[in-house]
Amino acid sequence: MKLDVIKLDAGKAGQIDLSDDIFGLDPRADILHRVVRWQRAKAQQGTHSTLGKSDVSYSTKKIYRQKGTGGARHGSRKAPIFRKGGIYKGPTPRSHAHDLPKKFRALGLKHALSAKAIAGHLMILDDAVMAEAKTGVLAKMAKELGWKRVLIIDGAAVDENFARAARNIEGIDVLPSMGANVYDILKRDTLVITKAGVEALEARLK
């Protein structure tokens, strides 16, 4: 697969040959769904908590005599059936993460990249480097390029000036190649990868 390479000033910088094994697959929604679920489950805090019968604050004195009341025989106001009693089998802090094989995660990333390429929402950038960290300059460039909700994936490291300039622009996110993931790729309208990013991703996923 061949794509045009552009510069930040919207000029052309030749073409690049992309690997069909990474950018030319037929995207499968079931694979993408499983990887996104794994990502979101891993990110979930799991700090939800309730007070059980042994946690609520209440007297442990028997609430009334055992016999003669005509009612049920209770020993504690902490029982779940009473108001302000403990919660029965309520949620407790836990991890929601589950396992997903490395090979499957890599396959999901390939399908996410292919989905953007096939939909025509993939752009290849010559480099993401700026002489000065000027947010206004980058915002103007982004407008000329038609970027609204865009994820930019660079090589092993992101240019500091470019990252600082992009930080205050709504809708532009920048990641190094090792930070590339299925969820972030799919939730943006446009995916932009630098030439260094393409080389790093192909080396990572080969």
Helices and strands as residue ranges (DSSP letters): E 2-6, E 12-17, H 20-23, H 29-43, H 102-119, E 122-125, H 135-145, E 150-153, H 160-166, E 172-175, G 177-179, H 182-186, E 190-194, H 195-205
